[in-house]
């Protein structure tokens, strides 16, 4: 069989997830063709496995026979791929199945059995690729889960996991692989007397390795800070003492990145987010001066990214959001001159957008920005700024093509702050009409819950 014809069949089969038809195709091929196309045939089984496994992880799979049977089916697909192409055994994919199986089990004994099967598969894969960060990280996670499941906190088990943890960090590629940092906090969450000791061992190991690597490649500080930013975003309040550790390390790392240069807007964007999220965390701890400094750095990097790509709405919105956060702090300090300067700076950032009149997102955020400008600088006693907000929100409404309620609600707020109660109610009435349909009536509850609409709460409820 010609390769092109085979690949066309395999694509059709994979798209249909028809492994039965794939079995038939394999059986129909001559031995020479099975050998010649072993990689393509194995990949077809793996493609079907990958799609089904992804759906399973997203809770999109329902079967009459239950999840155990389904996971056994996934293992069969992997076995078929391995049989066709024995030069490439799919240990990692098999380990994923065993980990999923462990999650299904209720007793520690059953969970541990499947976790050990998963660990054996990853150990086998590491014999082939000992330095692959992803495999080492997966084994660390499995070993720590075994410790927690077995409720046996032996020193030698933590030492074993630490070996793979260290190897994973030494060889990580790309910031997303630094989710290794979560392992440190996973140890701290475990309930045993020496949890803090082992947390510090893992944390110090990570710090030592990453600082050494960053001496040769400063971008590692950016990867590191970005991952800490994610931890701050998704922090579990039930975990002890973690926030201050994370926030302080973010501050220390970001000090090394205040003069970062790049022509890659996404790296600048990541750095802006790292500074902005750290600023938000610092603000919650009362470190106002440090929070303001980090917001300033965030604005710097977001605007650097905007200068490279002025057509992207993201950098503009992120920069002006940081400015509004700063303005709120200065407003609380009654520093009206600085608040005014920050909003004027934000106006200039919006004006740098390429063809802003064509961008829905830019206009909706610009309108919201102007509402806050009028609120914090003039206590809504500025018709000119509110009218400018109305213009931007009307553009957003037109560009949104009746797909978004936000422009309507923001326009109604502007009308109310301009003293036009009738226009406010008319806009909200139109909003309800546009977004109601035969199956459901649109609710204005989020409007009545907004304190800005308090003077018209009864009238709005009656719409």
C-alpha positions in Angstrom: 0.0 0.0 0.0 1.2 3.5 -0.8 2.0 5.6 2.2 -0.2 8.5 1.1 -3.3 6.3 0.8 -2.6 4.6 4.2 -2.2 8.0 5.9 -5.5 9.1 4.5 -7.2 6.0 5.9 -5.6 6.4 9.2 -6.6 10.0 9.5 -10.2 9.1 8.8 -10.1 6.3 11.3 -8.5 8.4 14.0 -11.1 11.2 13.5 -13.9 8.7 13.9 -12.1 7.0 16.9 -12.9 3.7 15.2 -10.3 1.3 16.6 -12.2 -1.7 15.3 -11.7 -0.5 11.8 -8.1 0.2 12.6 -7.8 -3.5 13.8 -9.2 -4.6 10.5 -6.8 -2.4 8.5 -3.8 -3.8 10.4 -4.9 -7.3 9.8 -5.4 -6.6 6.1 -1.9 -5.4 5.6 0.9 -7.6 4.4 3.6 -8.3 7.0 6.1 -6.1 5.1 3.6 -3.2 5.1 2.9 -3.6 8.8 6.7 -3.4 9.5 7.2 -0.5 7.0 4.4 1.5 8.5 4.6 0.4 12.2 5.1 4.0 13.4 2.1 5.4 11.5 -0.1 2.5 12.7 1.0 2.8 16.3 0.4 6.5 16.2 -3.1 6.0 15.0 -3.9 3.8 18.1 -2.3 6.5 20.2 -4.3 9.3 18.6 -7.5 7.4 19.5 -6.2 6.9 23.0 -5.2 10.5 23.4 -8.6 11.9 22.4 -10.5 9.5 24.6 -8.1 10.0 27.6 -8.5 13.8 27.2 -12.3 13.5 27.2 -12.1 11.2 30.2 -10.0 13.7 32.2 -12.5 16.4 31.3 -15.4 14.2 32.5 -16.8 14.0 29.0 -17.0 10.2 28.9 -20.0 8.2 30.0 -20.2 4.4 29.6 -22.7 1.8 30.6 -19.9 -0.5 31.9 -18.3 2.1 34.1 -14.9 3.8 34.3 -12.9 0.6 35.1 -13.9 -0.9 31.9 -13.1 2.3 30.0 -9.6 2.5 31.5 -9.0 -1.1 30.6 -10.0 -0.2 27.0 -7.5 2.7 27.0 -4.8 0.2 28.1 -5.7 -2.1 25.3 -5.2 0.7 22.8 -1.7 1.4 24.3 -0.9 -2.4 24.2 -1.8 -2.5 20.5 0.4 0.4 19.7 3.3 -1.2 21.6 2.8 -4.5 19.9 2.9 -2.9 16.4 5.9 -0.7 17.2 7.8 -2.4 20.0 10.8 -0.1 19.6 8.7 2.6 21.3 6.9 1.4 24.4 4.4 4.0 25.8 5.2 3.8 29.5 4.0 7.3 30.3 0.6 6.9 28.7 0.1 3.6 30.6 1.1 5.4 33.8 -1.6 8.0 33.2 -4.2 5.2 33.0 -3.0 3.7 36.3 -3.0 7.1 38.0 -6.6 7.6 36.8 -7.4 4.1 38.1 -6.0 4.9 41.5 -8.3 8.0 41.7 -11.3 5.7 41.3 -10.5 3.4 44.2 -11.8 3.9 47.7 -9.3 1.8 49.8 -5.7 2.9 50.4 -4.6 -0.7 49.4 -6.2 -0.5 46.0 -5.0 3.1 45.4 -1.4 2.1 46.3 -1.5 -0.9 44.0 -2.3 1.3 41.0 0.0 4.1 42.0 2.8 1.5 42.2 2.0 0.3 38.7 2.2 3.9 37.5 5.5 4.4 39.3 6.9 1.2 37.6 5.9 2.5 34.2 7.7 5.8 34.7 10.8 4.1 36.1 10.9 2.0 33.0 10.6 5.2 30.8 13.3 6.9 32.8 15.7 4.0 32.0 15.4 5.2 28.4 15.3 9.0 29.0 16.7 9.5 32.5 16.9 13.3 32.3 13.5 14.1 30.8 12.0 16.6 33.2 8.4 15.7 32.5 9.0 12.0 33.4 10.9 12.9 36.6 8.2 15.3 37.6 5.4 12.7 37.0 7.3 10.2 39.2 7.7 12.8 42.0 4.0 13.4 42.0 3.2 9.7 42.1 5.7 9.0 44.9 4.3 11.9 47.0 0.8 10.6 46.4 1.9 7.1 47.6 3.3 8.6 50.8 0.1 10.5 51.5 -2.2 7.6 50.5 -0.3 5.1 52.7 -0.1 7.6 55.6 3.5 6.4 56.1 5.9 9.4 56.2 9.3 7.6 56.0 12.5 9.6 55.5 13.7 7.2 52.8 10.5 7.8 50.7 10.9 11.6 50.8 14.6 11.2 49.9 13.8 9.0 46.9 11.2 11.5 45.6 13.7 14.3 46.2 16.2 12.6 43.8 13.7 12.8 40.9 12.5 16.3 42.0 16.1 17.5 41.7 16.6 15.9 38.3 13.4 17.3 37.0 14.4 20.9 38.0 17.9 20.5 36.6 16.5 19.6 33.2 13.2 21.5 33.0 12.5 23.2 29.7 9.9 25.9 29.5 8.1 27.7 32.3 5.1 25.4 32.3 7.3 22.6 33.6 8.0 24.6 36.8 4.8 23.4 38.2 7.3 21.3 40.1 7.1 24.2 42.6 3.7 22.8 43.7 5.5 19.7 45.0 7.1 21.8 47.7 3.7 22.9 49.0 2.2 19.5 48.6 4.8 18.2 51.2 3.9 21.1 53.5 0.2 20.1 53.3 0.9 16.6 54.6 0.0 16.1 58.3 3.1 14.6 60.0 5.6 16.1 62.4 8.5 16.8 60.0 6.4 18.3 57.2 8.0 21.7 57.6 11.5 20.2 57.5 10.9 18.3 54.3 9.1 21.3 52.7 12.2 23.4 53.4 14.5 20.6 52.0 12.5 20.6 48.7 12.1 24.4 48.6 15.9 25.0 49.3 16.8 22.4 46.6 14.7 24.1 44.1 16.1 27.5 45.0 19.7 26.4 44.8 19.3 24.7 41.4 17.2 27.5 39.8 19.5 30.3 41.0 22.5 28.5 39.5 20.7 28.0 36.2 19.5 31.6 36.2 23.1 32.8 36.4 23.5 31.5 32.8 20.0 32.2 31.7 18.2 35.1 33.4 14.9 34.1 31.6 14.6 31.4 34.2 13.7 34.2 36.7 10.8 35.0 34.5 9.6 31.4 34.3 10.0 31.1 38.0 8.2 34.3 38.8 5.4 33.4 36.4 4.8 30.1 38.1 4.7 31.7 41.5 2.2 34.1 40.1 0.0 31.1 39.2 0.3 29.8 42.7 -0.7 33.1 44.1 -3.8 33.1 41.8 -4.9 29.6 42.8 -3.7 29.6 46.4 -5.6 27.3 48.8 -6.4 29.4 51.9 -6.5 26.1 54.0 -2.7 25.6 53.4 -0.6 26.9 56.3 1.9 29.7 55.9 2.3 29.4 52.1 1.2 32.9 51.0 4.0 34.9 52.6 6.6 32.4 51.4 5.4 32.8 47.8 4.9 36.5 47.9 8.3 37.1 49.4 10.0 34.9 46.9 8.2 36.7 44.1 9.4 40.0 45.4 13.0 38.7 45.6 12.9 37.2 42.1 11.3 40.2 40.5 14.0 42.5 41.8 16.3 40.8 39.3 14.0 41.6 36.5 13.4 45.3 36.7 15.7 46.0 33.7 14.6 43.1 31.5 14.8 43.6 27.7 13.1 41.6 25.1 11.5 41.9 21.7 9.0 39.1 22.5 5.8 40.8 23.6 4.5 37.6 25.3 7.5 37.4 27.6 7.1 41.0 28.5 3.4 40.3 29.1 4.3 37.3 31.4 6.6 39.6 33.3 3.9 42.3 33.6 1.5 39.7 35.0 4.1 38.5 37.5 4.6 42.1 38.8 0.9 42.8 38.8 -0.1 39.6 40.7 2.7 40.2 43.2 1.5 43.8 43.7 -2.0 42.6 44.4 -0.7 40.1 47.0 1.4 42.8 48.6 -1.5 45.1 48.8 -3.4 42.6 50.8 -0.6 42.4 53.3 -0.6 46.2 53.8 2.7 46.7 51.9 1.4 49.6 50.0 4.6 51.2 48.8 5.9 47.9 47.5 2.6 47.2 45.9 2.7 50.5 44.0 6.3 49.9 42.9 5.3 46.4 41.5 2.3 47.9 39.7 4.6 50.5 38.1 6.8 47.8 36.8 3.8 45.9 35.5 2.7 48.9 33.6 6.2 49.3 32.2 6.3 45.8 30.8 2.7 45.8 29.5 3.4 49.1 27.6 6.7 47.7 26.2 4.7 44.8 24.9 2.0 47.2 23.5 4.7 49.2 21.7 5.8 46.0 19.9 2.2 44.9 19.0 -0.2 47.8 19.3 -3.0 45.8 17.6 -3.4 43.4 20.6 -6.0 44.5 23.1 -4.4 42.5 25.9 -1.4 44.6 26.7 -3.5 47.8 26.8 -6.1 46.3 29.1 -3.6 44.8 31.5 -1.6 48.1 31.7 -4.7 50.2 32.4 -6.0 47.7 34.9 -2.7 48.1 36.8 -3.1 51.9 36.6 -6.6 51.7 38.0 -5.3 49.5 40.9 -2.7 52.1 41.6 -5.3 54.9 41.4 -7.5 53.1 44.0 -4.5 53.1 46.4 -3.7 56.7 45.9 -7.4 57.6 46.1 -7.5 56.0 49.6 -4.6 58.2 50.5 -6.5 61.3 49.2 -3.7 62.0 46.7 -5.9 63.4 43.9 -3.1 64.8 41.8 -1.5 61.4 41.4 -4.9 59.7 40.7 -5.5 62.3 37.9 -2.0 61.7 36.5 -2.5 57.9 36.5 -5.8 58.2 34.6 -4.3 60.6 32.1 -1.5 58.1 31.5 -4.1 55.4 30.9 -5.8 57.6 28.4 -2.6 57.9 26.4 -2.1 54.1 26.5 -5.6 53.5 25.0 -4.9 56.1 22.4 -1.8 54.1 21.2 -4.0 51.1 20.2 -4.0 50.4 16.5 -7.5 51.1 15.1 -9.3 51.1 18.5 -12.6 51.8 16.8 -12.6 48.3 15.4 -11.9 46.4 18.7 -14.8 45.4 20.9 -12.7 44.6 23.9 -10.7 47.8 23.8 -13.8 49.9 23.8 -15.6 48.0 26.6 -12.5 48.3 28.8 -11.9 51.9 27.8 -15.5 52.8 28.7 -15.1 51.1 32.1 -11.8 52.9 32.6 -13.4 56.2 32.0 -16.2 55.4 34.5 -13.5 54.8 37.1 -11.8 58.0 36.0 -14.9 60.0 36.6 -15.5 58.2 39.9 -12.1 58.5 41.5 -11.0 61.9 40.2 -14.3 63.9 40.1 -16.8 61.9 42.1 -18.8 61.6 38.9 -19.0 65.4 38.6 -17.4 65.4 35.1 -20.0 65.2 32.3 -17.2 65.3 29.6 -15.5 62.1 30.8 -18.8 60.3 31.3 -19.9 61.3 27.8 -16.6 60.0 26.5 -17.3 56.7 28.3 -20.7 56.6 26.6 -19.1 57.0 23.2 -16.7 54.1 23.8 -19.4 51.8 25.3 -21.7 52.6 22.3 -19.0 51.5 19.9 -18.5 48.3 22.0 -22.3 47.7 21.9 -22.3 48.0 18.1 -19.3 45.8 17.7 -20.7 43.2 20.1 -23.6 42.6 17.7 -26.1 41.9 20.6 -23.8 39.2 22.0 -22.7 40.9 25.2 -24.8 42.6 27.9 -21.8 44.4 29.5 -22.0 47.5 27.2 -25.7 48.0 27.9 -25.2 47.8 31.7 -22.2 50.2 31.6 -24.1 52.6 29.4 -27.0 52.5 31.8 -24.6 53.3 34.7 -23.2 56.3 32.7 -26.7 57.6 32.1 -27.6 57.4 35.8 -24.4 59.2 36.8 -25.2 61.9 34.3 -28.6 62.3 36.0 -30.7 60.8 33.2 -32.7 58.2 35.1 -35.2 57.7 32.3 -32.4 56.9 29.8 -30.8 54.5 32.3 -34.1 52.5 32.7 -34.6 52.6 28.9 -31.2 51.1 28.3 -31.7 48.4 30.9 -35.2 47.6 29.4 -33.6 47.3 26.0 -30.9 45.0 27.5 -33.5 42.7 29.0 -35.4 42.5 25.7 -32.3 41.8 23.6 -31.0 39.0 25.9 -34.3 37.3 26.8 -35.5 34.5 24.6 -38.2 31.9 24.4 -36.6 29.5 26.9 -35.5 32.1 29.5 -36.1 35.7 30.6 -32.9 37.7 31.1 -32.3 38.7 34.7 -31.1 42.1 35.8 -30.0 40.8 39.2 -26.3 41.7 38.7 -27.5 45.3 38.0 -29.6 45.5 41.2 -26.7 44.0 43.2 -24.4 46.8 41.9 -24.3 49.7 44.5 -24.0 52.2 41.7 -27.6 51.4 40.7 -28.9 51.6 44.3 -31.0 54.8 43.7 -33.1 52.9 41.0 -33.2 49.5 42.6 -37.0 49.3 42.8 -37.6 50.6 39.3 -35.0 48.2 37.9 -36.6 45.3 39.7 -39.9 46.2 38.1 -38.6 46.1 34.5 
